[in-house]
Amino acid sequence: MTDARPDATPDADRSVAAGGHGSPSSAGHTSHRKARAPKGAGRNLPAAIGVGLVLAGLVIGTLVYDARAFLAVVVVAVAYGAWEVRRAIATKGIVVPLVPLLLGTVGMLVSAYLRGSEALVVTFGLTIVGLLVWRVADGLAGAARDLSASALVAFYPVFLGGFACLMLAAPDGRERIVVFILVTVFSDIGGYAVGVRLGRHSMAPSLSPKKSWEGFAGSVVTCALVGAISMPLLLDGVWWAGAVLGAVAAGAATLGDLIESSIKRDLGIKDMGALLPGHGGLMDRLDSLVIVAPVAWALLAWFVPLG
């Protein structure tokens, strides 16, 4: 999550990130290799690792203590992430009504945990209605633009985050959540480890110059291994189902990164916030999780059906 602003990335740097082809200032193959080496240099690794450990401790601690404690963490995290997206969109003069957004966030996540998928869909619809009424009451100028952005924020991250609550509500919900988080987190870890050392071919240079196809392959392999190990251990599933879950989750997590990168580049910002040192905003950590959540929910329901 260390993407630079589009207007702050020199063309030479972009060509280096993409594999060094076509740079007018290149001095040969050796210089390109030297320039590519510090791909993660813009990230404060000690701070990032420290924050990651604190977040891991919070997740594990609440899951061990009580599922409802973890639900509270999800509600606070998704609400804060939605607030970050709302604030970022506001830099372009687009207004997302805060009160109905926060009420809808709590309603969607809690109802998903207590009443299931139908309640999640119903409360999402009610949230859209609330945003519509609240915004139109302020006047019609720019209403269509504001309502489109409001629907986006209600869907991403809030509605998608509700699938984590659906997983948590299952009798073995805490185990499902652990598997879901593991295959998502290790997508970043595997992609970073492989991409820093072997990354040569840029995946989406206009969105995230540091993402490479080699790093993506590392994400897929790492997540497949983690899924193949965690599925039998935690959910009594078969190893190959865990591998499939991990591989698909790696693709969804990467897509989540690129989706947020596209939003940030369109808004002209580097991070959604500065809450987490070494990471950026909280939404910069949730971007992959909220995209993987519905995928993990569906595949786990298929591979490890309830009852």
URPE-V998596 format. One record per residue. N is the residue number from 1. SS is DSSP state (@ for helix, = for strand, . for the rest). PSI is psi in radians with two decimals (* if undefined). D_CENTER is the distance of its C-alpha to the mean C-alpha in Angstrom with 1 decimal. Layout:
n;ss;psi;d_center
N;SS;PSI;D_CENTER
N;SS;PSI;D_CENTER
This chain:
n;ss;psi;d_center
1;.;0.70;9.9
2;.;0.52;13.6
3;.;2.44;14.3
4;.;2.88;17.6
5;.;2.56;19.0
6;@;-0.62;20.4
7;@;0.01;23.9
8;@;0.14;23.7
9;.;1.89;23.3
10;.;2.65;26.8
11;@;-0.63;27.6
12;@;-0.69;28.9
13;@;-0.66;25.6
14;@;-0.69;23.8
15;@;-0.58;26.4
16;@;-0.77;26.2
17;@;-0.52;22.4
18;.;0.01;23.2
19;.;0.03;25.9
20;.;0.21;28.7
21;.;2.31;30.3
22;.;0.17;32.3
23;.;2.19;32.2
24;.;-0.34;35.6
25;.;0.20;35.6
26;.;2.54;34.9
27;.;0.44;37.5
28;.;3.02;37.2
29;@;-0.66;35.1
30;@;-0.75;35.3
31;@;-0.63;34.0
32;@;-0.74;30.9
33;@;-0.68;30.2
34;@;-0.68;30.6
35;@;-0.53;28.3
36;@;-0.36;25.5
37;@;-0.85;25.7
38;.;0.96;23.8
39;.;-0.52;20.5
40;.;0.29;18.6
41;.;-0.44;21.4
42;.;-0.03;19.7
43;.;2.35;17.6
44;.;1.59;19.4
45;@;-0.78;19.1
46;@;-0.77;21.2
47;@;-0.74;19.4
48;@;-0.74;15.9
49;@;-0.73;17.5
50;@;-0.81;19.2
51;@;-0.70;16.2
52;@;-0.71;14.4
53;@;-0.69;17.6
54;@;-0.78;17.9
55;@;-0.72;14.6
56;@;-0.72;15.6
57;@;-0.69;18.9
58;@;-0.77;17.8
59;@;-0.87;15.9
60;@;-0.76;18.9
61;@;-0.81;21.5
62;@;-0.63;20.5
63;@;-0.72;20.1
64;@;-0.68;23.5
65;@;-0.98;25.1
66;.;2.43;24.3
67;@;-0.58;21.7
68;@;-0.49;22.3
69;@;-0.69;21.4
70;@;-0.63;18.0
71;@;-0.73;17.8
72;@;-0.68;18.8
73;@;-0.74;16.0
74;@;-0.77;13.4
75;@;-0.84;15.4
76;@;-0.77;15.7
77;@;-0.80;12.0
78;@;-0.69;11.0
79;@;-0.74;14.2
80;@;-0.70;13.7
81;@;-0.73;10.3
82;@;-0.66;12.2
83;@;-0.68;15.1
84;@;-0.76;13.3
85;@;-0.75;12.5
86;@;-0.78;16.0
87;@;-0.68;17.5
88;@;-0.74;16.1
89;@;-0.56;17.4
90;@;-0.35;20.7
91;.;-0.31;21.4
92;.;0.22;22.5
93;.;0.29;24.7
94;.;2.28;22.6
95;.;2.17;23.1
96;.;2.01;20.8
97;.;2.19;23.0
98;@;-0.80;21.7
99;@;-0.94;23.8
100;@;-0.48;23.1
101;@;-0.82;19.4
102;@;-0.71;19.4
103;@;-0.72;22.0
104;@;-0.63;20.1
105;@;-0.90;17.0
106;@;-0.77;19.3
107;@;-0.79;21.2
108;@;-0.83;18.5
109;@;-0.75;16.9
110;@;-0.73;20.4
111;@;-0.59;22.1
112;@;-0.73;19.6
113;@;-0.71;20.4
114;@;-0.59;24.1
115;@;-0.11;24.9
116;.;-2.95;22.5
117;@;-0.64;20.9
118;@;-0.72;23.8
119;@;-0.62;23.5
120;@;-0.78;19.8
121;@;-0.75;20.9
122;@;-0.80;23.9
123;@;-0.50;22.3
124;@;-0.80;19.8
125;@;-0.73;23.0
126;@;-0.62;24.7
127;@;-0.74;21.9
128;@;-0.73;22.3
129;@;-0.76;26.1
130;@;-0.75;25.8
131;@;-0.70;23.9
132;@;-0.91;26.5
133;@;-0.77;29.5
134;@;-0.74;28.4
135;@;-0.71;27.7
136;@;-0.54;30.9
137;.;-0.37;32.9
138;.;-0.06;32.2
139;.;2.84;33.7
140;.;-0.29;33.1
141;.;2.09;32.6
142;.;0.21;29.1
143;@;-0.73;28.3
144;@;-0.76;27.0
145;@;-0.80;24.5
146;@;-0.67;23.4
147;@;-0.61;23.1
148;@;-0.79;21.0
149;@;-0.65;18.4
150;@;-0.73;18.8
151;@;-0.66;18.1
152;@;-0.82;14.9
153;@;-0.65;13.7
154;@;-0.55;15.2
155;@;-0.79;13.3
156;@;1.80;9.9
157;@;-0.05;8.6
158;@;-1.01;11.9
159;@;-0.78;13.3
160;@;-0.65;10.4
161;@;-0.41;9.9
162;@;-0.40;13.6
163;@;-0.44;13.4
164;@;-0.66;12.6
165;@;-0.60;15.8
166;@;-0.74;17.6
167;@;-0.73;17.0
168;@;-0.54;18.1
169;.;-0.27;21.2
170;.;2.73;22.6
171;.;-0.61;25.6
172;.;0.61;23.6
173;@;-0.67;20.4
174;@;-0.65;19.8
175;@;-0.69;20.2
176;@;-0.72;17.8
177;@;-0.72;15.1
178;@;-0.78;15.9
179;@;-0.80;15.8
180;@;-0.80;12.4
181;@;-0.70;11.0
182;@;-0.86;13.3
183;@;-0.41;12.4
184;@;-0.83;8.7
185;@;-0.69;9.7
186;@;-0.20;12.6
187;@;-0.79;10.9
188;@;-0.77;10.2
189;@;-0.86;13.7
190;@;-0.71;15.5
191;@;-0.70;14.3
192;@;-0.81;15.2
193;@;-0.76;18.5
194;@;-0.73;19.7
195;@;-0.68;18.6
196;@;-0.64;20.4
197;@;-0.65;23.5
198;@;-0.09;23.8
199;.;2.15;21.6
200;.;-0.63;24.1
201;.;1.97;22.8
202;=;2.40;20.1
203;=;-0.83;17.6
204;=;1.34;16.9
205;.;-0.51;19.1
206;.;-0.33;18.9
207;.;-0.85;15.1
208;=;1.55;14.3
209;=;-0.43;17.7
210;=;-0.12;16.8
211;=;2.25;15.0
212;=;2.80;17.8
213;@;-0.56;18.8
214;@;-0.74;20.2
215;@;-0.67;16.9
216;@;-0.72;15.3
217;@;-0.69;18.4
218;@;-0.67;17.9
219;@;-0.80;14.4
220;@;-0.82;16.1
221;@;-0.79;19.1
222;@;-0.81;17.5
223;@;-0.63;15.3
224;@;-0.73;18.4
225;@;-0.79;20.5
226;@;-0.74;18.4
227;@;-0.71;18.3
228;@;-0.50;22.0
229;@;-0.79;22.8
230;@;-0.55;20.8
231;@;-0.88;21.7
232;@;-0.64;25.4
233;@;-0.71;25.4
234;@;-0.50;23.4
235;@;0.10;23.9
236;.;0.52;27.1
237;.;3.10;25.6
238;.;2.64;26.7
239;@;-0.65;25.3
240;@;-0.52;24.8
241;@;-0.68;22.7
242;@;-0.65;20.4
243;@;-0.73;20.4
244;@;-0.79;19.6
245;@;-0.80;16.7
246;@;-0.76;15.3
247;@;-0.75;16.1
248;@;-0.69;14.5
249;@;-0.64;11.3
250;@;-0.74;11.3
251;@;-0.74;11.8
252;@;-0.69;9.1
253;@;-0.73;6.5
254;@;-0.72;8.5
255;@;-0.69;8.7
256;@;-0.73;5.1
257;@;-0.80;6.0
258;@;-0.61;9.3
259;@;-0.83;8.8
260;@;-0.63;7.7
261;@;-0.70;10.4
262;@;-0.68;12.8
263;@;-0.79;12.5
264;@;-0.70;13.1
265;@;-0.63;15.9
266;@;-0.60;17.4
267;@;-0.22;17.6
268;.;0.62;18.9
269;.;2.75;16.7
270;.;-0.84;15.3
271;.;2.79;12.7
272;.;-0.33;11.8
273;.;-2.94;14.0
274;.;0.46;15.9
275;.;-0.66;15.6
276;=;1.89;14.5
277;.;2.34;16.9
278;.;-0.16;15.7
279;.;-0.59;12.1
280;=;-2.36;12.5
281;.;2.98;11.3
282;.;-0.61;9.6
283;@;-0.43;7.1
284;@;-0.28;6.6
285;@;-0.43;5.6
286;@;-0.23;3.9
287;@;-0.77;1.7
288;@;-0.70;2.2
289;@;-0.75;4.3
290;@;-0.44;5.3
291;@;-0.66;6.1
292;@;-0.52;7.7
293;@;-0.91;9.4
294;@;-0.57;12.1
295;@;-0.83;12.7
296;@;-0.72;13.3
297;@;-0.82;15.3
298;@;-0.81;17.4
299;@;-0.67;18.1
300;@;-0.66;18.9
301;@;-0.52;21.2
302;@;-0.84;22.9
303;@;-0.60;23.3
304;.;1.29;24.1
305;.;2.56;25.6
306;.;2.45;26.5
307;.;*;30.2
